[in-house]
Amino acid sequence: MLYDVPAPAKLNLFLHVVGRRPDGYHLLQTVFRFIGLYDTLHFDTRADGRISRAADLPGVPPEQDLTLRAARALQQATGTRLGAQIALEKVIPQGGGLGGGSSDAASTLIALNRLWGTGLTRRELMALALPLGADVPVFVFGQSAFAEGVGEVLTAVTLPPAAYLVAQPDASVPTASIFSAPDLTRDTPSVTIADFLAEQDFSAGGNAAEAGGLARFYGKNDLEPVVFRRYPEVHGAAQWLSGHGVHVRMSGSGACLFAQYRTEQQAVLAQQEITATMRVAGKSIGNTQPGFRLLRACPGLIEHPLRNWIAR
Protein backbone atom coordinates (compact mmCIF):
# COMPACT_ATOMS: atom_id res chain seq x y z
CA MET A 1 0.00 0.00 0.00
CA LEU A 2 1.12 3.52 -0.78
CA TYR A 3 -1.00 6.37 0.51
CA ASP A 4 -0.84 10.16 0.07
CA VAL A 5 1.36 10.08 -3.02
CA PRO A 6 1.69 13.66 -4.36
CA ALA A 7 1.33 14.70 -7.99
CA PRO A 8 2.38 18.35 -8.33
CA ALA A 9 1.19 20.83 -10.93
CA LYS A 10 3.57 22.46 -13.41
CA LEU A 11 3.87 25.85 -14.97
CA ASN A 12 5.26 26.73 -18.38
CA LEU A 13 7.33 29.79 -17.52
CA PHE A 14 7.32 30.56 -21.24
CA LEU A 15 6.09 28.57 -24.24
CA HIS A 16 7.32 29.15 -27.79
CA VAL A 17 6.10 27.24 -30.83
CA VAL A 18 9.16 27.16 -33.09
CA GLY A 19 7.97 24.85 -35.87
CA ARG A 20 5.92 21.87 -36.89
CA ARG A 21 6.97 18.35 -37.87
CA PRO A 22 5.67 16.64 -41.02
CA ASP A 23 3.47 14.43 -38.82
CA GLY A 24 1.69 17.50 -37.47
CA TYR A 25 3.27 17.59 -34.01
CA HIS A 26 4.45 21.02 -32.92
CA LEU A 27 8.05 21.79 -32.00
CA LEU A 28 8.25 23.69 -28.75
CA GLN A 29 10.61 25.43 -26.41
CA THR A 30 9.53 25.90 -22.83
CA VAL A 31 10.70 25.81 -19.23
CA PHE A 32 8.77 23.60 -16.83
CA ARG A 33 8.61 24.36 -13.13
CA PHE A 34 6.76 22.31 -10.53
CA ILE A 35 4.66 24.17 -7.98
CA GLY A 36 3.16 23.33 -4.60
CA LEU A 37 -0.33 22.53 -5.87
CA TYR A 38 -1.04 18.81 -5.71
CA ASP A 39 -3.35 16.01 -6.65
CA THR A 40 -3.04 13.05 -4.26
CA LEU A 41 -3.09 9.36 -5.15
CA HIS A 42 -3.48 6.21 -3.07
CA PHE A 43 -2.47 2.73 -4.26
CA ASP A 44 -3.50 -0.71 -3.02
CA THR A 45 -1.76 -3.75 -4.46
CA ARG A 46 -3.94 -6.42 -6.04
CA ALA A 47 -2.70 -9.98 -6.38
CA ASP A 48 -5.13 -10.78 -9.22
CA GLY A 49 -3.40 -8.46 -11.71
CA ARG A 50 -6.42 -6.22 -12.18
CA ILE A 51 -5.95 -2.45 -12.46
CA SER A 52 -8.92 -0.39 -11.38
CA ARG A 53 -9.82 2.95 -9.89
CA ALA A 54 -11.57 3.30 -6.57
CA ALA A 55 -14.10 5.82 -7.87
CA ASP A 56 -15.11 7.40 -11.17
CA LEU A 57 -13.47 10.67 -12.19
CA PRO A 58 -16.16 13.04 -13.54
CA GLY A 59 -15.72 13.69 -17.24
CA VAL A 60 -12.93 11.10 -17.62
CA PRO A 61 -14.02 7.64 -18.82
CA PRO A 62 -11.79 4.73 -17.76
CA GLU A 63 -10.26 4.32 -21.22
CA GLN A 64 -9.03 7.93 -21.10
CA ASP A 65 -7.82 7.85 -17.49
CA LEU A 66 -4.07 8.45 -17.61
CA THR A 67 -3.49 6.81 -14.23
CA LEU A 68 -4.99 3.54 -15.47
CA ARG A 69 -3.12 3.78 -18.77
CA ALA A 70 0.16 4.43 -16.95
CA ALA A 71 -0.35 1.48 -14.62
CA ARG A 72 -1.12 -0.85 -17.55
CA ALA A 73 1.92 0.41 -19.47
CA LEU A 74 4.19 -0.40 -16.53
CA GLN A 75 2.52 -3.76 -16.02
CA GLN A 76 2.94 -4.73 -19.67
CA ALA A 77 6.52 -3.47 -19.88
CA THR A 78 7.68 -5.43 -16.83
CA GLY A 79 5.49 -8.51 -16.95
CA THR A 80 4.49 -8.19 -13.30
CA ARG A 81 1.50 -10.23 -12.23
CA LEU A 82 0.49 -7.65 -9.66
CA GLY A 83 -2.30 -5.15 -10.11
CA ALA A 84 -3.51 -2.11 -8.22
CA GLN A 85 -6.55 -0.16 -7.15
CA ILE A 86 -5.95 3.55 -7.57
CA ALA A 87 -7.74 6.35 -5.74
CA LEU A 88 -7.27 9.91 -6.95
CA GLU A 89 -8.07 13.14 -5.12
CA LYS A 90 -8.19 15.95 -7.70
CA VAL A 91 -7.15 19.48 -6.82
CA ILE A 92 -5.31 20.54 -9.99
CA PRO A 93 -7.94 21.88 -12.41
CA GLN A 94 -8.74 19.86 -15.51
CA GLY A 95 -8.32 21.84 -18.71
CA GLY A 96 -6.16 24.34 -16.88
CA GLY A 97 -2.73 23.97 -18.51
CA LEU A 98 -1.15 22.86 -15.22
CA GLY A 99 -0.46 19.28 -16.30
CA GLY A 100 -2.67 17.58 -13.72
CA GLY A 101 -3.43 14.45 -15.74
CA SER A 102 0.18 14.15 -16.87
CA SER A 103 1.41 14.52 -13.31
CA ASP A 104 -1.05 11.87 -12.08
CA ALA A 105 0.24 9.48 -14.75
CA ALA A 106 3.88 10.12 -13.82
CA SER A 107 3.26 9.67 -10.09
CA THR A 108 1.48 6.41 -10.93
CA LEU A 109 4.52 5.14 -12.85
CA ILE A 110 6.90 6.16 -10.09
CA ALA A 111 4.75 4.83 -7.23
CA LEU A 112 3.89 1.48 -8.81
CA ASN A 113 7.50 0.96 -9.90
CA ARG A 114 8.27 1.17 -6.18
CA LEU A 115 5.22 -0.72 -4.89
CA TRP A 116 5.51 -3.57 -7.40
CA GLY A 117 9.30 -3.72 -7.11
CA THR A 118 9.72 -3.57 -10.88
CA GLY A 119 12.96 -1.61 -10.60
CA LEU A 120 12.87 0.42 -13.82
CA THR A 121 15.33 3.29 -14.16
CA ARG A 122 14.33 6.89 -14.67
CA ARG A 123 15.19 6.66 -18.36
CA GLU A 124 13.05 3.53 -18.74
CA LEU A 125 10.12 5.15 -16.96
CA MET A 126 10.44 8.26 -19.14
CA ALA A 127 10.24 6.04 -22.23
CA LEU A 128 6.97 4.61 -20.91
CA ALA A 129 5.76 8.11 -20.07
CA LEU A 130 6.09 9.71 -23.51
CA PRO A 131 3.31 7.74 -25.29
CA LEU A 132 0.96 8.82 -22.51
CA GLY A 133 1.47 12.51 -23.33
CA ALA A 134 4.19 15.01 -24.16
CA ASP A 135 4.17 16.50 -20.63
CA VAL A 136 4.38 13.21 -18.74
CA PRO A 137 8.18 12.66 -19.08
CA VAL A 138 9.13 15.89 -17.31
CA PHE A 139 7.32 14.77 -14.16
CA VAL A 140 9.38 11.55 -14.19
CA PHE A 141 12.51 13.60 -14.98
CA GLY A 142 11.82 15.28 -11.66
CA GLN A 143 13.59 18.63 -12.07
CA SER A 144 12.90 22.05 -13.51
CA ALA A 145 13.72 21.65 -17.17
CA PHE A 146 14.29 23.47 -20.42
CA ALA A 147 12.27 21.41 -22.91
CA GLU A 148 12.51 21.15 -26.68
CA GLY A 149 11.17 18.88 -29.42
CA VAL A 150 7.53 18.09 -28.65
CA GLY A 151 8.46 18.70 -25.01
CA GLU A 152 10.38 15.49 -24.43
CA VAL A 153 14.00 16.70 -24.92
CA LEU A 154 14.78 17.83 -21.39
CA THR A 155 17.75 19.65 -19.88
CA ALA A 156 17.82 20.34 -16.14
CA VAL A 157 17.94 24.01 -15.16
CA THR A 158 18.44 25.62 -11.78
CA LEU A 159 15.88 28.34 -11.14
CA PRO A 160 16.00 31.06 -8.51
CA PRO A 161 13.50 30.83 -5.64
CA ALA A 162 10.05 32.06 -6.63
CA ALA A 163 6.39 31.73 -5.78
CA TYR A 164 3.29 32.02 -7.91
CA LEU A 165 -0.28 33.22 -7.72
CA VAL A 166 -2.32 30.79 -9.82
CA ALA A 167 -5.78 31.74 -11.04
CA GLN A 168 -8.22 29.60 -12.99
CA PRO A 169 -10.88 31.67 -14.76
CA ASP A 170 -14.34 30.20 -15.21
CA ALA A 171 -13.27 28.17 -18.24
CA SER A 172 -11.60 24.92 -19.31
CA VAL A 173 -9.58 24.83 -22.52
CA PRO A 174 -9.06 21.68 -24.66
CA THR A 175 -5.42 21.56 -25.71
CA ALA A 176 -5.95 19.94 -29.12
CA SER A 177 -8.23 22.71 -30.37
CA ILE A 178 -5.66 25.39 -29.56
CA PHE A 179 -2.76 23.63 -31.27
CA SER A 180 -4.92 23.06 -34.37
CA ALA A 181 -6.00 26.72 -34.60
CA PRO A 182 -5.03 28.30 -37.94
CA ASP A 183 -4.04 31.57 -36.24
CA LEU A 184 -1.48 29.95 -33.92
CA THR A 185 2.03 31.38 -34.31
CA ARG A 186 4.32 28.52 -35.32
CA ASP A 187 7.56 30.27 -36.26
CA THR A 188 8.87 31.93 -33.13
CA PRO A 189 12.70 32.11 -33.34
CA SER A 190 14.50 29.53 -31.21
CA VAL A 191 16.27 30.61 -28.03
CA THR A 192 18.99 28.96 -25.98
CA ILE A 193 19.12 27.86 -22.38
CA ALA A 194 21.77 30.55 -21.85
CA ASP A 195 19.31 33.21 -23.09
CA PHE A 196 16.75 32.11 -20.53
CA LEU A 197 19.16 31.69 -17.63
CA ALA A 198 20.78 35.08 -18.24
CA GLU A 199 17.37 36.69 -17.89
CA GLN A 200 16.73 34.73 -14.68
CA ASP A 201 20.03 35.97 -13.25
CA PHE A 202 19.06 39.51 -14.15
CA SER A 203 15.67 39.20 -12.47
CA ALA A 204 17.19 37.58 -9.40
CA GLY A 205 19.62 40.49 -9.11
CA GLY A 206 16.83 42.86 -8.19
CA ASN A 207 17.13 45.16 -11.21
CA ALA A 208 14.00 44.03 -13.03
CA ALA A 209 10.88 46.14 -13.04
CA GLU A 210 8.64 45.01 -10.20
CA ALA A 211 5.23 45.83 -8.76
CA GLY A 212 4.80 44.71 -5.18
CA GLY A 213 7.35 41.93 -5.48
CA LEU A 214 6.18 40.83 -8.92
CA ALA A 215 9.06 39.41 -11.00
CA ARG A 216 8.99 39.96 -14.73
CA PHE A 217 8.61 37.16 -17.26
CA TYR A 218 10.97 35.89 -19.93
CA GLY A 219 9.66 35.31 -23.45
CA LYS A 220 5.96 34.72 -24.11
CA ASN A 221 3.32 32.03 -24.44
CA ASP A 222 2.44 31.63 -28.13
CA LEU A 223 -0.82 29.89 -27.26
CA GLU A 224 -2.08 32.78 -25.16
CA PRO A 225 -3.40 35.07 -27.97
CA VAL A 226 -5.30 32.14 -29.50
CA VAL A 227 -6.95 31.29 -26.18
CA PHE A 228 -7.72 34.94 -25.45
CA ARG A 229 -9.53 35.27 -28.80
CA ARG A 230 -11.60 32.15 -28.26
CA TYR A 231 -12.24 32.32 -24.52
CA PRO A 232 -13.32 35.79 -23.38
CA GLU A 233 -13.49 34.53 -19.79
CA VAL A 234 -9.74 33.93 -19.83
CA HIS A 235 -8.93 37.21 -21.57
CA GLY A 236 -11.23 39.14 -19.25
CA ALA A 237 -9.69 37.58 -16.15
CA ALA A 238 -6.18 38.46 -17.34
CA GLN A 239 -7.20 42.05 -18.04
CA TRP A 240 -8.95 42.37 -14.69
CA LEU A 241 -5.95 41.04 -12.77
CA SER A 242 -3.60 43.33 -14.69
CA GLY A 243 -5.85 46.27 -13.85
CA HIS A 244 -5.33 45.41 -10.19
CA GLY A 245 -1.55 45.25 -10.46
CA VAL A 246 -1.19 41.48 -10.99
CA HIS A 247 0.38 40.92 -14.40
CA VAL A 248 -0.20 37.34 -15.46
CA ARG A 249 0.81 34.84 -18.12
CA MET A 250 -1.09 31.76 -19.23
CA SER A 251 0.37 28.33 -18.49
CA GLY A 252 0.37 25.74 -21.27
CA SER A 253 -2.78 25.89 -23.35
CA GLY A 254 -4.73 27.50 -20.51
CA ALA A 255 -7.05 28.31 -18.96
CA CYS A 256 -4.96 28.95 -15.84
CA LEU A 257 -3.06 32.20 -15.41
CA PHE A 258 -0.14 32.87 -13.11
CA ALA A 259 1.88 35.73 -11.71
CA GLN A 260 5.46 35.21 -10.59
CA TYR A 261 6.75 36.58 -7.25
CA ARG A 262 10.09 36.48 -5.55
CA THR A 263 8.75 35.08 -2.25
CA GLU A 264 5.77 33.02 -1.12
CA GLN A 265 4.88 35.78 1.33
CA GLN A 266 4.45 38.23 -1.56
CA ALA A 267 2.29 35.73 -3.47
CA VAL A 268 0.10 35.14 -0.41
CA LEU A 269 -0.28 38.90 0.10
CA ALA A 270 -1.34 39.30 -3.53
CA GLN A 271 -3.91 36.53 -3.12
CA GLN A 272 -5.30 38.20 -0.01
CA GLU A 273 -5.49 41.59 -1.69
CA ILE A 274 -7.25 40.22 -4.77
CA THR A 275 -9.68 38.23 -2.62
CA ALA A 276 -10.48 41.34 -0.56
CA THR A 277 -10.96 43.44 -3.71
CA MET A 278 -13.35 40.85 -5.14
CA ARG A 279 -15.29 40.70 -1.88
CA VAL A 280 -15.79 44.47 -1.82
CA ALA A 281 -16.55 44.70 -5.55
CA GLY A 282 -19.05 41.86 -5.26
CA LYS A 283 -21.26 44.08 -3.09
CA SER A 284 -21.37 46.91 -5.62
CA ILE A 285 -24.09 47.48 -8.19
CA GLY A 286 -23.08 46.59 -11.74
CA ASN A 287 -20.09 44.53 -10.63
CA THR A 288 -18.31 43.09 -13.69
CA GLN A 289 -15.42 41.25 -12.06
CA PRO A 290 -14.59 37.80 -13.48
CA GLY A 291 -15.27 34.56 -11.71
CA PHE A 292 -12.40 32.34 -10.60
CA ARG A 293 -12.61 28.62 -9.95
CA LEU A 294 -9.22 28.70 -8.25
CA LEU A 295 -7.06 31.45 -6.75
CA ARG A 296 -4.04 30.05 -4.92
CA ALA A 297 -0.56 31.16 -3.83
CA CYS A 298 1.91 28.33 -4.46
CA PRO A 299 5.64 27.96 -3.85
CA GLY A 300 7.91 27.04 -6.73
CA LEU A 301 9.48 23.64 -6.06
CA ILE A 302 13.17 22.85 -6.37
CA GLU A 303 12.38 19.32 -7.56
CA HIS A 304 9.55 16.81 -7.84
CA PRO A 305 8.65 15.42 -4.39
CA LEU A 306 9.05 11.82 -5.68
CA ARG A 307 12.37 12.41 -7.45
CA ASN A 308 14.30 10.21 -5.00
CA TRP A 309 11.82 7.34 -5.36
CA ILE A 310 13.72 6.29 -8.49
CA ALA A 311 17.10 4.79 -7.72
CA ARG A 312 18.87 5.87 -10.92
N, C-alpha and C positions, 0 to 999 in steps of 0.2 A: 504494500500500500504506500502511496505517496500522496500526501495531502498538502493543500495550500501552495501549489506550484505556481509561481508568478509568470505572467506573460506581459511584458511591458509594451507600451505604445512606442512608436517612432515618429520623429519629425524629419521632413526633408528640409534642411536648412536653405538649400536652393535646389532648383530642378530645371535643367536645361535639356531641351530636345535638340540633339545635334545632327540627326539624320534618321534614315529609315532603311532597314534591310530589305532585300528583294522579297522576303517572305512576309513582309508587312510589319514586323516587329520594329518598334522605335528604339533608336540608340540614344542613350541618356547620359548625362553627367549629374551627379547629385552627391550630397553629403547626408548620411543618415546619422541621427543621434537618438538614443533611447531616452525616454523620460519616465518619471515616476508616476505613471498612470497605468494601472494594471488590470487585466483580466486574471482570474484565478482558476486553476484546474485541479481536479482531484482524480486519482487513478487507483482502481482496484484491480489486482491481477485476477484473471480467469484461467482456470486450468483447461477449459474446453476449447480454447483457441478463438472463441467468439470475440468480436470487437463491437461494442455498443456504447451508446450514450445514455446517461442516467435520466435525462429529460430532453424533450424537444427544444430546439432553439427556434424561436419565432422567425419566420421568413427564410429559414435555411433548411431545406429538405436534407435527409441523411446522405443522399448521393452527392450533395454539394458541400457537406460539412468537412472543412479542411482538417479538423482534428481526427476524424475517422479515416480520411484518406491518408493522412500522415502515418497513423498507426498501422494501417494495412500495408503501406509502402515499406515500413520498417520490418513488419512481419514477413512479407514476401522476400525482401532482400536478405534476411538472415536465416529464414527457415525455422524460426522459433515456433514451438507448438503452443506457446502461451498466448492468451488474449487479454483484453482489458475492458473494464467499464469506465467510461470517462464522464465526469461531471464538470460543467463549465459555468462559471459565474461571470457574466459579461458586464463590463464597465466601459471599455473602450467602444466608442460609437461605431456602429456599422455604417458604411458609406461615408466615412469621415476623413479618409486619407491618412489615418494614423496607424494603419497596418495591423489592426486587431486580429483579423482572421489569419494573416500570415504569422503573427507572433504566436497565436494559439497553436498553429501547426508546428512551428519550430519548438516550442516548449514541449509539445507532445513527443516529437522525435527525441529530444534530449532526455526527457523524463523516462520514457519507455526504454530507451537504450540503457538507462541505469537500472530500472526496475526489472527488466527482463534479462539483464546481464549479457546483452548482445555485443557489447564491446566495440562498436564502430568508432572510428576516429572522427575528428571534426570534419576533415575533408570528405570522408565517406558520407557523413550525415548531410553535408552541404550538397553533395551530388543527389541525394534523395530529395532534398528540399526544393531544388530548382524546378522540377516538373510540377510541383504544387503551386508555384507562383513566383514571379520575379523578385518579390520582396522577402520571401521566406529564407533564402540563404544568409542574409545579413544578420538575422536573429540567431542563427546557429554560429555564425562567425563571431558574434559576441562582443564586438567593439565598435566604437564610432568609426565610420568608414567613408572614404571617397569611393563612389561607385561609378562604373562605366559599363559599356555594352548595353544589355537590356536591364542592367542593374545588378548583374551577377559577378562582374569583375571588381573585386573589393581590395582596397588598400587601407590598412589601419591608419587613422589620424588621431592625434592628441588634441583635444579641444580645451579651451579655457573654461573654467567654471562658469555656469550660466543657469538661469531658471527661465521658465516660460509660463505665460498666461495663455491657456488653450480655451478657445471658444468654439462651440458647435452651433451655427445658426440653425434655424428650423428647416433643415433640408438634409437630404442624403443624396449623394452624387454617384451614379454608376461609372466606374472607371472606363469601361470599354467605350462608352458613348463619347467621352471626352477625347480619348486618343484617336477615335475615328472621325472627329470633327474636321471638315474641310478647312476651317479657318485657324487650325492649330499651327503655330510656328514650329517648323521642323528643321531649321537651318541656323540655329544659334551657334556662333563660333565656339569651338572647343576651348576649354581653359585647362590649366594644370593644377596639380595639388599645391604647388608652390604659390600660385596666384591666390588660391583660397587661404592658405595658411598665413601668407603675408598680411592679408586683410584681417585675419583673426588676431595676429600679433598687434596690429595697429589699433584694433578696437580694444584689446585687453590693456593697451598702454594708457587708456584714459583720454585719448585725443579725439575720439569720434564724437560726432554730434549726438547728444543725449537729451531725453526729456524724462525727468523723474527716474533716472536709472535705466532707461530704455537703451539697449545697445543696437546699433544699426546693423542692417543685413548686408550680406554679400550676394551679388548676382540677382537672380529673379526666379520666379516660377512660371515657366512658359505655358502651363495649363491654366493659370489663374485668369487671364483675360477671357478664355473660352468659357470657363465656369461662370464668371461674372456676367457674361452676356446671356447665358442660358438660365441662370438661377438668380433672380433678383433678390431673393432672401439672403444669399451669400454676399452679393455686392452691397446690398443695403447695410448688412451687419458690419462689413469692413469699413464702409463710409462712416457709419455711426460711431464705431470705436475710434477711428481716426479723428473724428470731430471732438472726441473727449480725450485726446492726447495719447491714445494707445494705437500705435501704428503697427499693423499686422501684415502677415504674409499667409498665404494658403499653404497647407501641407499636402503633398501628393496631388491627387486629383480632387481634393476637397471632400466634404464641405468645411472641414475644420480650419480655423484661422489661429495663428499664434503670434504673440509678441515675445521678444527676447529681452531678458533682463540680466544684469550682472549678478544679482543675488536672489535667493528665494524670498527673502524678506521684502524686496522691492516688488516681486511678482505678487506676493500675497497682498501687499498694500494696494497694488493696482486692482486686484480682484475685489477687494473690499470697497474701494472707491467707486468702481463701476457698478457693483451691486447696490451701493447706497444711492447712486445717481438714478439707477433704474427704479428703485423703490420710490423715490421722490417723484420722478417723472410719471410713474404709473398712476399717481393720484391726480394728475393734471388733466384737464379737459383737452381733447384732441391729441392725446399722446400718440406719437408715431414711432416710438422706439422699437427695435427689432426684438423678436423672441429668441432666446438661447436655450437649447436643450442641455448644454453643458457649459460651465464657466469655471475653470479650475487652474490654480497655480500649481505648477509641477517642477520639481528639480530636474536638471539635466543629469543623466547618469554617466559615470565614468566607463562602465561596462555593463553588459547584460548580467542580471543577478544569477543566472545559471551557467555562466561562462566556465566555472571551475568544475562543473559536473561532467565535463568531457576531458578524459585523461590527456589526450594529445590531438 
